[in-house]
């Protein structure tokens, strides 16, 4: 999620430089990308608060057009920020200046200094001018959209966007007119509902809490589900799983893990879970255990598509065996689903490695000369 930082204004009408970026609170509730700009007068403070850990989106300062200016301004901003996305702030520059300015943006991306380049507040007319002269099209057009500013010219199809919002999943969608949109969903923290208060739950709950999940625990045994054992749990329900699941407000932002003490409890808990609106249902256990539960669910009339959606064996294949290791694999899969990831390694792309090697080899050759 992207958190937008802006300048604060004093009673005298002047900006209060760097005051109240709000970043600490934003990190606590799950924001992982931060937007700023030189005109906000807070790049240094934002950089200090982030410590180079999180992704940052910044912009070219007003009227700093042209190739050399872009490189200079980017280096100034980079003194304080680890910039992953760089944008042109407003579409007020002449066509000649736009061409040279964008050429510098393309250079930054080609050199691997940023991951994405883009623009802000461009209309269709502005975007077309840029597309006519660019080699690398913009990754992003960031613009204002609210009840006072509808941007009907840019949005002429809304069904796919509305469906994406309804599914509560941030994703890139391609509209019928050929435009691509990245829809970022802002929601309240997700909820992890664990059926069973055993070893897996004991390892899983604190990790989920640190990752801003609301944690709910259900177990009919009070000695396994209590506030001493789960001090960060928002809700603890001491009841049979089938009763507990019916009593809790499960939504599309709920993740359910079945980790009870036996087949009978796993079966009734899973049967109750798949009939809720939960985004994710996973069963802890072996493949053999999952097969037995799936067979019983089919016999009980649960639709095949609902059973196929169950994650079991749950988690990513990390080959972990201990409760803590299994908890990490489960949380990893939950985050993958929540954020729309792939679960694949984030190794340095080969094309970037080639540029690094080429750059170093050229540098060494020049130094010998």
C-alpha positions as CSV (number, residue, x, y, z in Angstrom):
1,X,0.0,0.0,0.0
2,X,1.2,3.5,-0.8
3,X,1.2,6.2,1.9
4,X,1.2,9.8,0.6
5,X,3.2,12.3,2.7
6,X,2.5,16.0,2.4
7,X,3.7,19.2,3.9
8,X,2.1,20.7,7.0
9,X,1.1,24.4,7.1
10,X,1.5,26.8,9.9
11,X,-0.9,29.6,11.0
12,X,1.2,32.1,9.0
13,X,0.5,30.2,5.8
14,X,4.0,28.9,5.4
15,X,5.0,25.2,5.2
16,X,6.3,23.6,8.3
17,X,9.3,21.7,6.9
18,X,9.2,18.0,7.6
19,X,6.6,18.2,10.4
20,X,4.3,15.3,11.0
21,X,5.1,12.9,8.1
22,X,2.9,10.2,9.8
23,X,5.2,7.5,8.7
24,X,5.6,5.7,12.0
25,X,1.8,5.2,12.2
26,X,1.6,4.3,8.5
27,X,4.1,1.5,8.9
28,X,2.2,0.1,11.9
29,X,-1.0,-0.3,9.9
30,X,0.8,-2.0,6.9
31,X,1.9,0.7,4.4
32,X,5.0,-0.4,2.6
33,X,5.5,2.3,-0.1
34,X,5.7,6.0,0.5
35,X,5.1,9.0,-1.8
36,X,6.8,12.3,-1.5
37,X,8.2,15.2,-3.6
38,X,10.6,18.1,-3.3
39,X,7.7,20.5,-3.2
40,X,6.4,18.8,-0.1
41,X,9.6,20.0,1.7
42,X,9.9,16.7,3.6
43,X,12.2,14.4,1.6
44,X,15.0,14.5,4.2
45,X,12.5,13.8,7.1
46,X,10.8,11.0,5.1
47,X,14.2,9.5,4.4
48,X,15.2,9.7,8.0
49,X,12.0,8.1,9.2
50,X,12.2,5.2,6.6
51,X,15.9,4.4,7.1
52,X,16.3,3.2,3.6
53,X,14.2,0.1,4.2
54,X,10.9,0.8,2.4
55,X,10.1,1.7,-1.2
56,X,9.8,5.4,-2.0
57,X,8.0,7.2,-4.9
58,X,9.2,10.7,-5.5
59,X,8.9,13.3,-8.2
60,X,10.8,15.8,-10.4
61,X,10.6,19.3,-8.9
62,X,8.5,21.9,-10.7
63,X,10.2,23.5,-13.8
64,X,13.4,21.4,-13.4
65,X,13.1,20.2,-17.0
66,X,15.7,18.9,-19.3
67,X,18.1,16.0,-19.3
68,X,20.8,17.4,-17.0
69,X,18.3,18.9,-14.6
70,X,16.5,15.6,-14.2
71,X,19.8,13.8,-13.3
72,X,20.8,16.5,-10.9
73,X,17.4,16.6,-9.2
74,X,17.2,12.8,-8.9
75,X,20.7,12.8,-7.3
76,X,19.6,15.5,-4.8
77,X,16.5,13.5,-3.8
78,X,18.6,10.2,-3.7
79,X,20.8,11.8,-1.0
80,X,17.8,11.3,1.4
81,X,15.7,8.6,-0.2
82,X,16.0,5.1,-1.7
83,X,13.8,5.9,-4.7
84,X,12.2,3.0,-6.6
85,X,9.7,5.1,-8.6
86,X,10.3,8.5,-10.1
87,X,7.6,10.7,-11.7
88,X,7.1,14.0,-13.6
89,X,4.9,16.0,-11.2
90,X,2.8,18.1,-13.6
91,X,2.3,18.1,-17.4
92,X,3.1,21.8,-17.9
93,X,6.4,21.4,-19.7
94,X,6.7,22.2,-23.5
95,X,7.1,19.3,-26.0
96,X,10.8,19.9,-26.5
97,X,11.5,19.9,-22.8
98,X,9.2,16.8,-22.4
99,X,11.4,14.8,-24.8
100,X,14.7,15.6,-23.1
101,X,13.2,15.2,-19.7
102,X,11.7,11.8,-20.5
103,X,15.0,10.7,-22.1
104,X,16.6,11.3,-18.7
105,X,13.9,9.2,-17.0
106,X,14.5,6.4,-19.5
107,X,18.2,6.6,-18.6
108,X,17.5,6.2,-14.9
109,X,15.4,3.1,-15.6
110,X,17.8,1.6,-18.1
111,X,20.7,2.0,-15.6
112,X,18.6,0.3,-12.9
113,X,18.6,3.4,-10.7
114,X,14.8,3.1,-10.4
115,X,12.3,0.3,-11.0
116,X,9.5,2.4,-12.5
117,X,9.2,5.8,-14.2
118,X,6.0,7.7,-14.7
119,X,4.0,10.9,-14.6
120,X,1.4,12.7,-12.5
121,X,-1.8,14.4,-13.4
122,X,-1.4,13.8,-17.2
123,X,-4.6,13.9,-19.3
124,X,-5.2,11.7,-22.4
125,X,-3.7,14.5,-24.5
126,X,-0.6,14.8,-22.4
127,X,-0.1,11.0,-22.4
128,X,-0.5,10.8,-26.2
129,X,2.3,13.4,-26.6
130,X,4.6,11.4,-24.4
131,X,3.8,8.1,-26.1
132,X,4.6,9.6,-29.5
133,X,8.2,10.5,-28.4
134,X,9.2,7.9,-25.9
135,X,11.1,4.7,-26.1
136,X,10.0,3.4,-22.7
137,X,6.3,4.2,-22.0
138,X,5.4,5.4,-18.5
139,X,4.7,2.7,-15.9
140,X,2.4,5.0,-13.9
141,X,0.1,8.0,-14.3
142,X,-0.8,9.1,-10.8
143,X,-3.8,11.4,-10.7
144,X,-6.3,12.7,-8.3
145,X,-9.7,10.8,-8.1
146,X,-12.3,11.7,-5.5
147,X,-15.9,13.0,-5.4
148,X,-14.8,16.5,-6.4
149,X,-12.4,15.3,-9.2
150,X,-13.8,12.4,-11.2
151,X,-11.4,12.3,-14.2
152,X,-14.1,11.0,-16.5
153,X,-11.8,11.4,-19.5
154,X,-9.3,9.0,-18.0
155,X,-11.8,6.5,-16.7
156,X,-14.4,5.4,-19.3
157,X,-14.8,1.9,-18.1
158,X,-15.4,1.0,-14.5
159,X,-16.7,-2.6,-14.3
160,X,-13.3,-4.2,-14.1
161,X,-12.1,-1.7,-11.5
162,X,-15.2,-2.2,-9.4
163,X,-14.8,-6.0,-9.6
164,X,-11.2,-5.6,-8.5
165,X,-12.2,-3.5,-5.5
166,X,-15.0,-6.0,-4.6
167,X,-12.4,-8.8,-4.5
168,X,-10.2,-6.7,-2.2
169,X,-7.0,-7.6,-4.1
170,X,-4.6,-5.0,-5.4
171,X,-3.8,-5.8,-9.0
172,X,-3.0,-4.5,-12.5
173,X,-6.0,-4.7,-14.8
174,X,-6.3,-4.2,-18.6
175,X,-9.4,-2.4,-19.8
176,X,-11.1,-2.9,-23.1
177,X,-9.7,0.4,-24.5
178,X,-6.1,-1.0,-24.0
179,X,-5.2,1.1,-21.0
180,X,-3.7,-0.7,-18.0
181,X,-4.6,0.3,-14.5
182,X,-3.0,-0.6,-11.2
183,X,-5.7,-0.6,-8.5
184,X,-4.4,-0.4,-5.0
185,X,-6.9,-1.5,-2.3
186,X,-6.9,0.2,1.1
187,X,-8.6,-1.9,3.8
188,X,-8.7,-2.4,7.5
189,X,-6.2,-5.0,8.8
190,X,-6.9,-8.5,7.7
191,X,-8.0,-11.1,10.3
192,X,-6.4,-14.5,11.0
193,X,-8.8,-16.9,12.5
194,X,-7.1,-20.0,13.9
195,X,-9.3,-23.1,14.7
196,X,-7.3,-24.9,17.4
197,X,-5.0,-23.5,20.1
198,X,-2.2,-26.1,19.8
199,X,1.5,-25.7,18.9
200,X,0.9,-24.4,15.4
201,X,-1.4,-21.7,16.6
202,X,1.0,-20.8,19.4
203,X,3.7,-20.2,16.8
204,X,1.5,-18.6,14.1
205,X,-0.4,-16.1,16.2
206,X,2.5,-13.8,17.3
207,X,3.9,-13.6,13.8
208,X,0.5,-12.7,12.4
209,X,0.1,-10.0,15.1
210,X,3.5,-8.5,14.1
211,X,2.3,-8.3,10.5
212,X,-0.8,-6.4,11.5
213,X,-3.3,-9.2,11.3
214,X,-6.1,-9.2,13.9
215,X,-5.8,-12.6,15.5
216,X,-8.8,-14.7,16.6
217,X,-8.5,-18.1,18.3
218,X,-11.1,-20.8,18.7
219,X,-10.8,-23.9,20.8
220,X,-13.3,-25.5,23.1
221,X,-10.5,-26.3,25.6
222,X,-9.9,-23.2,27.8
223,X,-6.5,-24.5,28.8
224,X,-5.5,-24.2,25.1
225,X,-7.3,-20.9,24.2
226,X,-6.9,-18.2,26.8
227,X,-5.3,-14.7,27.1
228,X,-2.2,-16.0,28.9
229,X,-1.4,-18.4,26.0
230,X,-2.4,-15.8,23.3
231,X,-1.8,-12.4,24.8
232,X,-2.2,-10.5,21.5
233,X,-5.4,-12.3,20.4
234,X,-8.2,-9.8,19.7
235,X,-10.9,-12.5,20.2
236,X,-10.8,-15.9,21.9
237,X,-13.9,-18.2,21.6
238,X,-14.1,-21.3,23.7
239,X,-16.5,-23.4,21.7
240,X,-16.5,-26.2,19.2
241,X,-15.2,-25.0,15.8
242,X,-18.5,-25.3,13.9
243,X,-20.3,-23.2,16.6
244,X,-17.4,-20.7,16.8
245,X,-17.2,-20.0,13.1
246,X,-20.9,-19.3,13.0
247,X,-20.7,-16.8,15.8
248,X,-17.8,-14.8,14.3
249,X,-18.1,-12.0,11.6
250,X,-16.0,-13.7,8.9
251,X,-15.5,-11.4,5.9
252,X,-13.7,-11.4,2.5
253,X,-10.7,-10.1,4.5
254,X,-10.5,-13.1,6.8
255,X,-7.9,-15.9,6.6
256,X,-8.8,-19.2,8.3
257,X,-6.3,-21.8,9.4
258,X,-7.7,-25.2,10.5
259,X,-5.3,-26.8,13.1
260,X,-7.5,-28.7,15.5
261,X,-6.7,-31.9,17.5
262,X,-8.2,-34.5,15.2
263,X,-10.0,-35.5,12.0
264,X,-13.5,-35.0,13.3
265,X,-12.8,-31.4,14.4
266,X,-10.8,-30.6,11.3
267,X,-13.7,-31.9,9.1
268,X,-16.4,-29.9,10.8
269,X,-14.2,-26.8,11.1
270,X,-13.4,-27.0,7.4
271,X,-17.0,-27.6,6.4
272,X,-18.0,-24.5,8.3
273,X,-15.1,-22.4,7.0
274,X,-15.7,-23.0,3.3
275,X,-19.3,-21.8,3.7
276,X,-18.1,-18.4,4.9
277,X,-16.9,-15.4,2.9
278,X,-13.3,-16.0,4.0
279,X,-10.6,-15.1,1.5
280,X,-8.4,-18.0,2.5
281,X,-8.9,-21.4,4.1
282,X,-6.0,-23.6,4.9
283,X,-5.7,-27.0,6.7
284,X,-2.6,-27.9,8.6
285,X,-1.5,-31.6,8.0
286,X,-0.4,-34.1,5.5
287,X,-1.6,-34.8,2.0
288,X,-3.3,-38.0,3.2
289,X,-5.2,-36.0,5.8
290,X,-6.3,-33.5,3.2
291,X,-7.5,-36.3,0.9
292,X,-9.7,-37.8,3.7
293,X,-11.2,-34.4,4.5
294,X,-11.9,-33.6,0.8
295,X,-13.6,-36.9,0.3
296,X,-15.8,-36.4,3.3
297,X,-16.7,-32.8,2.1
298,X,-17.7,-34.1,-1.3
299,X,-19.9,-36.8,0.3
300,X,-21.5,-34.0,2.5
301,X,-22.5,-32.1,-0.6
302,X,-19.9,-29.3,-0.5
303,X,-19.3,-28.0,-4.1
304,X,-16.1,-29.1,-5.8
305,X,-15.0,-25.5,-6.5
306,X,-15.1,-24.6,-2.8
307,X,-13.0,-27.6,-1.9
308,X,-10.5,-26.9,-4.6
309,X,-10.0,-23.4,-3.2
310,X,-8.8,-24.9,0.2
311,X,-5.1,-24.6,0.8
312,X,-4.0,-28.1,1.9
313,X,-1.3,-29.0,2.8
314,X,-1.2,-25.4,3.8
315,X,1.8,-23.0,3.3
316,X,4.6,-22.6,0.8
317,X,7.1,-25.4,0.3
318,X,9.9,-24.4,2.6
319,X,10.5,-27.9,3.9
320,X,10.0,-26.8,7.5
321,X,9.2,-29.3,10.2
322,X,9.0,-27.5,13.5
323,X,5.8,-25.5,14.5
324,X,7.8,-22.2,14.0
325,X,9.0,-23.3,10.6
326,X,5.5,-24.4,9.5
327,X,4.1,-21.1,10.8
328,X,6.5,-19.1,8.6
329,X,5.5,-21.1,5.5
330,X,1.8,-20.5,6.3
331,X,2.3,-16.7,6.9
332,X,4.4,-16.6,3.7
333,X,1.5,-18.1,1.7
334,X,-1.0,-15.8,3.3
335,X,1.0,-12.7,2.4
336,X,1.4,-14.0,-1.1
337,X,-2.4,-14.2,-1.5
338,X,-3.0,-10.9,0.4
339,X,-0.5,-8.9,-1.7
340,X,-0.9,-10.7,-5.0
341,X,2.6,-12.1,-5.1
342,X,4.0,-15.1,-6.9
343,X,6.0,-16.8,-4.1
344,X,9.0,-17.0,-6.4
345,X,12.5,-15.8,-5.3
346,X,13.3,-12.1,-5.9
347,X,16.7,-12.8,-7.3
348,X,18.5,-10.1,-9.3
349,X,17.3,-10.3,-12.9
350,X,19.9,-11.5,-15.4
351,X,19.6,-8.3,-17.5
352,X,20.5,-6.2,-14.5
353,X,23.5,-8.5,-13.8
354,X,24.6,-8.0,-17.4
355,X,24.5,-4.3,-17.0
356,X,26.4,-4.4,-13.8
357,X,29.2,-6.6,-15.3
358,X,29.3,-4.5,-18.4
359,X,29.6,-1.3,-16.5
360,X,32.4,-2.6,-14.3
361,X,34.3,-4.1,-17.2
362,X,34.0,-0.8,-19.1
363,X,35.2,1.1,-16.0
364,X,38.2,-1.2,-15.6
365,X,39.1,-0.9,-19.3
366,X,39.0,2.9,-19.1
367,X,41.2,2.9,-15.9
368,X,43.8,0.8,-17.7
369,X,43.9,3.3,-20.5
